Amino acid sequence: MTHFVLIHGAFRGGWAWEPLSRELQARGHEVSAPTLTGCEAERPPDGAAVTLDQWVNDVVHAVRGAGEPVVLVAHSQGGIPVRCAVELCADALEQVVYLDAAVPDHGERGVDLNPPGVPPPPDDLDPALSIPPRPVGAEQGFTDPQLTEFVNAHLVSTPLGPSLDQAVLTDAGNGVPARFVFFTQTPATYPCQLTRSRLDARGIEYSTFDGPHDSPLTQPAAIAEILLGQR
């Protein structure tokens, strides 16, 4: 039995892992899927900026709360706080799995993680802002009407603040085994594509899965098998 801690990406919350959680639990595993600060369904409109440190603390709290070594899984933007959290809880991690995730280098901000050809962000972004979501549909790989309705009913705005803070990385997490999985139908402009090109340049192995960026939602059984392999 393995305890998985699942960290969601932009415009999502812990709810986005429900299909995958059911698959893992049906196979006898435990799952924790926290919602990062500021991504709650009913976030108070107080105008306060959310920070990357808060997201990192959310991840560390979930890992420590498991009470046993866990497999920490990041999807998409969740790769940023997860990579930073590895520095603080490496002793509690069995493995880290990055699913189509943006993974920063030391000193980088989330807004810096754009593939070549994508315009850089403005310099005067307000960290208290939130980015509104766009509805999903067939173009994003959602072909099940019920799933599409569920996702669109739960989408939330994503706080900008964490993407404006620099990642602080050392060698503390270097000993934690890491796996990288990229989805073949993800658009070329997504930040995870920069991570993939860096792995190519650095000679670091990764695997691919034939599916859209939201494969954990659209193809949870297949993603569960990926997570349960090579552990």
KELO-941174 format. One record per residue (C-alpha): z, y, x; residue in three letters. Coordinates in steps of 0.2 Angstrom, whole numbers, plus 2048, in hexadecimal, padded with zeros to 3 digits. Layout:
! KELO-941174
ZYXALA...
***
This chain:
! KELO-941174
800800800MET7FB811806THR801822801HIS7F382F7FFPHE7F58417FFVAL7E684A7F8LEU7E285C7FBILE7D58657F0HIS7C88717F4GLY7C38827ECALA7C38857DAPHE7CD8757D7ARG7DF86F7D6GLY7E885F7D7GLY7DF85A7C7TRP7CF8587D0ALA7D58487D8TRP7DA8407C7GLU7CB8347C7PRO7CD82F7D9LEU7E082D7D7SER7DD8217C9ARG7D28167D4GLU7DF8167E2LEU7EE8137D7GLN7E48047CFALA7E37FD7E0ARG7F67FE7E3GLY7F780E7EDHIS80181E7EAGLU7FA82F7E8VAL8008417EASER7F484F7E5ALA7FC8607E6PRO7F48707E0THR7F487D7EDLEU7FD88E7EATHR7F289A7E0GLY7E788C7D9CYS7F38887CAGLU7EB8897B9ALA7F78977B4GLU7F98A17C3ARG8038B17C0PRO7F78C17C2PRO8038CA7CEASP7F68CF7DAGLY7FF8C77E9ALA7F58BF7F7ALA7F68AD7FAVAL7F68A880DTHR7F089A817LEU80289681CASP80689380AGLN7F8887808TRP7FD87E818VAL80F87D812ASN809876802ASP80186880CVAL80F865817VAL81B864809HIS811857800ALA81084C810VAL82284D814ARG82684A801GLY81E839802ALA82C83380DGLY820827817GLU811829822PRO80282E817VAL7EF82F817VAL7EB842815LEU7DB84580DVAL7D285680CALA7C385B802HIS7B886A805SER7C387A808GLN7D286F808GLY7CD86A81AGLY7D387B820ILE7E687A81BPRO7E686781FVAL7E086A831ARG7ED877833CYS7FA86C82BALA7F785D836VAL7FE868844GLU80F86883BLEU811856834CYS80784B840ALA81683F841ASP81483C82EALA80183882ELEU7F982782FGLU7E882F82EGLN7DE83E829VAL7CE83D81FVAL7C384C81DTYR7B784A80ELEU7A885780FASP7B5862816ALA7B587381FALA7C087182FVAL7C488083APRO7C688284CASP7D588C853HIS7D489E84EGLY7C789C841GLU7C88A282FARG7C1899820GLY7B58A781DVAL7AE8A482FASP7A989282BLEU798895825ASN78888C82BPRO77B895835PRO7718A082AGLY77F8A481EVAL7838B781FPRO7948BB826PRO7A18C281APRO7A68D4818PRO7B48DB823ASP7BE8E3815ASP7C28D480ALEU7D28D6800ASP7DD8C7802PRO7E48C97F1ALA7D48C57E9LEU7CF8B57E1SER7BD8AE7E0ILE7B88A87CFPRO7B18977CCPRO7A08927C6ARG79D8857B9PRO7978747BFVAL78986A7B8GLY77B85E7BCALA7768697CBGLU7868657D3GLN7858527CFGLY78F8527BFPHE7858477B3THR7948417A8ASP79684D79APRO7A9849798GLN7AC84B7ABLEU7A285C7ABTHR7AC86279CGLU7BD85D7A4PHE7B98667B5VAL7B28767ADASN7C28777A2ALA7CD8767B2HIS7C48807BFLEU7CE88F7C6VAL7CB89E7D1SER7CF89B7E3THR7DA8A77EDPRO7D08B07FBLEU7E08B3806GLY7E08A280EPRO7CE8A4814SER7D28B481CLEU7E08AD827ASP7DD8A5838GLN7E089383BALA7ED890848VAL7EA87F851LEU7F1877861THR7F1865867ASP7FF85F85CALA7F3856850GLY7E784F85CASN7EF83E85CGLY7EC83C849VAL7DD831845PRO7D083B83CALA7C1835831ARG7B384082BPHE7A883C81DVAL79A848817PHE790847807PHE77D847808THR77A8517F9GLN7858607FETHR77B8717FFPRO777877811ALA78188780ETHR79287E80BTYR79F881819PRO7A186E81CCYS78F86E823GLN795879832LEU7A386C835THR79685E835ARG78A867841SER79986A84DARG79E85784CLEU78C854851ASP78D860860ALA79D858866ARG798846864GLY7A5842857ILE7A183584BGLU7A1836838TYR79A82D829SER78F83381ATHR78F82E808PHE7818307FCASP78883C7EFGLY78B84E7EAPRO7998597F1HIS7A48557E3ASP7A38427E6SER7B683F7E4PRO7B48457D2LEU7A383D7CETHR7A482D7D8GLN7B78297DAPRO7B58177DCALA7AA8187EAALA7B48257F3ILE7C481A7F0ALA7BB80D7FAGLU7B7819808ILE7C981E809LEU7CF80C809LEU7C3807817GLY7C680982AGLN7D980D828ARG
***
